[in-house]
Amino acid sequence: MAPAASERMELAKLCGSRDWSKAIRVLDSLLSQSCAIQDLCNRAFCYSQLELHKHVIKDCDRALQLDPTLLQAYVLKGRAFSALGRQDDALLVWEQGYEHAVRHSADLKQLLELEELLKVAKEGKSTGRENHDIESKSSTLVSESGPVTNENSSETHETTKNLNDQSKLGGESRDSSEVNGKSLDTVASNGISNKDTGKEQFGRHVNGNHDVHDKLSYESESCDDSSDGCGKLSVICSNGIDLTQNQLKAKLDVPRKEVSDESNKNKKFCVTRISKTKSISVDFRLSRGIAEVNEGKYAHAISIFDQLLKEDPNYPEALIGRGTAYAFQRELEAAIADFTKAIQSNPSACEAWKRRGQARAALGEFVEAIEDLSKALEFEPNSADILHERGIVNFKFKDFYAAVEDLSACVKLDKDNTSAYTYLGLALSSIGEYKKAEEAHLKSIQLDRNFLEAWGHLTQFYQDMANSTKALECLHQVLQIDTRFSKAYHLRGLLLHGMGEHRKAIKDLSTELSIDSANIECLYLRASCYHAVGEYKEAVKDYDAALDLELDSMDKFVLQCLAFYQKEIALYTASKINNEFHEFNIDGDIDPLFKEYWCKRLHPKNVCEKVYRQPPLRESLKKGKLRKQDRAVTKHKTTLLQAADSIGKKIQYDCPGFLPNRRQHRMAGFAAIEIAQKISKAWRKYLNRSTSKRGKKARRRERINMPCQNRGGAGCSTSGYSEPTSYNTLEDKSSSNFMLSWQDVYSLAVKWRQISEPCDPIVWINQLSEEFNAGFGSHTPMVLGQAKVVRYFPNFERTLEVAKGVMKDKRYVYNKTDGVIDLSGDGKLQDIMQAKSCSDLYRVVGEDFWLATWCNSTAFEGKRLEGTRITLVKMGERGFDFAIRTPCTPSRWDQFDAEMTMAWEVQFHATLKRLCCCWLCRYARIASCR
């Protein structure tokens, strides 16, 4: 007997004994060989017997795609909708089926059945009575036009006749996919960890501040019952925070209530029939186990599945059910073991492949998760649910182009999937498709105005685009929906902090902390705001609170380390608050080892052991109370503030990624005004002194001293950190020698920058510890993996052209070990000049490389100096790190110092010459008047 015929014989026996689970497995095997429409309907019928209504809908949809006139599919699909409490959808499906029936030659029996269903539905009977009437009707496993199994088998024909007259068996559920539709999906989505490095704030954008970003997560409902995969709820976590058991239970309750009325009535009916066959008992216990998972009673569910697996260790449905329960208990390794065994028992069990992929994603095993979800898609290529899941995993894996492909396909199949639109927006934003990303976020909100995650991600998008107005509007909408949504206050506090509105940020962060007092991100941010506005007592209190928290992640531990360093800086600043501004000197007063560990965000253990700690705040207060800030605005202050704001605005970058920061603008304006005042005062005194001296000896002395004075100055020396730069030194120098070094001038700007945002470690790199000899460097990525960094990608094309030009001129680049890579042969230079992307350039060179730009020295004629470095490093299969890197070593610092000194001298002499001309003209006019 042919294999297919033998399988159909087995199918007939299984259906005759009501062993629907095993019958479905046989139908899975048949459908993997050929997708027969009637087999789809047969499997839908078996699913309906086990009340797996969403599976019924899915199979009926596939059948109707192949044959839109198939009445049996309309009947089964409508009943499934009705059982889920979606009466309007059921009525619509039956009306569509009836319209096809009257237009075409149809099975009269099914036509009459549709008429009766429509009549009952339109009469608006109660759900319980309606379901009873529907189930009392005969359900045919096959149509009159042909049998399911081998026509030559009388046994099969008899089975078909028997099935036509059987009432439906009740039961909670068989397949683990019916455990709330997305029970494991919820766990997996929340379990996926985000191992970024960039702002992320919502989704991981790499846009400079993503790492802070990307640390926010939200929960919401994504309503779509049209398929098993979309379920009722979908949890989006941008930072991998796990849901608690109570949260999971709350999310499971909703779908359970949808079928509880019908299930409870059917249970009583089923009990009278359970003892007839062993297979019915097995199915009932399986349903009980899944019901326990739905109830959140995972331990009891596992015990039920254990009993089933003692009788049949390879029972796939029980393995999937127990694996799902394990996943909810965060026992992901055990869950994966069960799903793996289910796959070994039934390799065509799509649900097992999907759920193992979700569990692996929750463990961060993204490659393996994608493989499993791809395998599941082989069985159900048009499954919006699986495409959605794989799209999310691809996004977490930072394969943004693959995520866009999957999620785009998902929303074509499931146009109401708000979660898919939200992740699509995040992925599109990552690859620089900002207009499409905004449209996707707005579409998600259009589908569900109360979808808080969508509002949150749209807020983050507008913040990345430096559109603070729209970002604030989004947060206003969120708080209109839920005034207790703490993440909205956190986001707004973060946004206001980035705009320089620290006092307003404190209010929002305080509101969030009243809801979630253990949020270290919020505590640290509020402490920095207090620190910036001079409220040192409150700042130290929040830093201490952050240090006392018990943490569960490395990202939070880094914040705790920073809180230690920031507290010390706050105490130092408080000790100087009653002194003159020029006495505030972090570079001169703070130990170099402390500054180095602060900049590198290292564990403070060595600092605590080796570095003098700042005195407690109470000791600073003993020396004199902190001055009460005078906020009265006088006419003089108004003029000064307006001038500072006008000048400071000119530092603003006019591109996405850089929020206009009012505080930074004002501090930059003050720095510019003070620099102008000090330089003007010093140079004019020098000029007055020069013009007052008439002796030859004096002129000779000035010529000798001038270059030395201009190059000198504390802080300009590279001999070590023992020569601090202070404003006091600067004052002494300007009053005695009437000269300033370039570093004296820049130190003024550095101090204002240190005051404007104390969270940013701004220090002179040549005044760090002896570790400076090993070198430091900056890294400015334009492309990071597949992400286009929103702040710096506008410089991509220009940088690429510069790199190509250097490669053409030099005919070589350097590899990771600084070895030379020759580019002169095999037409490589021609290919390099035609390169349009990172992949094009990398393909020619064949490995990671770097090159250096060059500049001509102004201090030493004819000498060429290494400029900045451009690097290209491969990341993963399709990603690259294309960046500008600027190394800083002692020798490079010496070169930089010499160049800056010479440039400063040139500027000084040019200004001096212009001033002398002005004075000579003035004297000439006075002499002519006489």
Secondary structure, DSSP 8 states (H G I E B T S, - for coil): --HHHHHHHHHHHHHHTT-HHHHHHHHHHHHHH---HHHHHHHHHHHHHTT-HHHHHHHHHHHHHH-TT-HHHHHHHHHHHHHTT-HHHHHHHHHHHHHHHHHS---HHHHHHHHHHHHHHHTT--HHHHHHHHHHS---SS-TT--SS-TT-HHHHHHHHHHHT------S-SSGGGSTTTHHHHHHHHH------SB-SSS---SSSHHHHTT----------SSTTT-S-----SS-----HHHHHHHHHHHHHHHHHHHHHHHHHHHTTGGG-HHHHHHHHHHHHHHHHHHT-HHHHHHHHHHHHHH-TT-HHHHHHHHHHHHHTT-HHHHHHHHHHHHHH-TT-HHHHHHHHHHHHHTT-HHHHHHHHHHHHHH-TT-HHHHHHHHHHHHHTT-HHHHHHHHHHHHHH-TT-HHHHHHHHHHHHHTT-HHHHHHHHHHHHHH-TT-HHHHHHHHHHHHHTT-HHHHHHHHHHHHHH-TT-HHHHHHHHHHHHHTT-HHHHHHHHHHHHHH-TT-HHHHHHHHHHHHHTT-HHHHHHHHHHHHHS---SHHHHHHHHHHHHHHHHHHHHHHHTTS-GGG--HHHHS-HHHHHHHHHT--THHHHHHS-----HHHHHHT-----------HHHHHHHHHHHHHHGGG---STT----HHHHHHHHHHHHHHHHHHHHHHHHHHHHHHH---HHHHHHHHHHHHHHHH--TTT--S-TTS---HHHHHHHHHHT----HHHHHHHHHHHHHHH-TTS----GGGS-GGGGG-EEEEEEEEEETEE-TTTGGGHHHHHHHHHHHHHHHSEEE-TTS-EEE-SSTTHHHHHHH--SHHHHHHHH-S-EEEEEEEE-SSSTT-EEEEEEEEEEEETTTEEEEEEEEEE-HHHHHHHHHHHHHHHHHHHHHHHHHHHHHHHHHHHHHHHH-
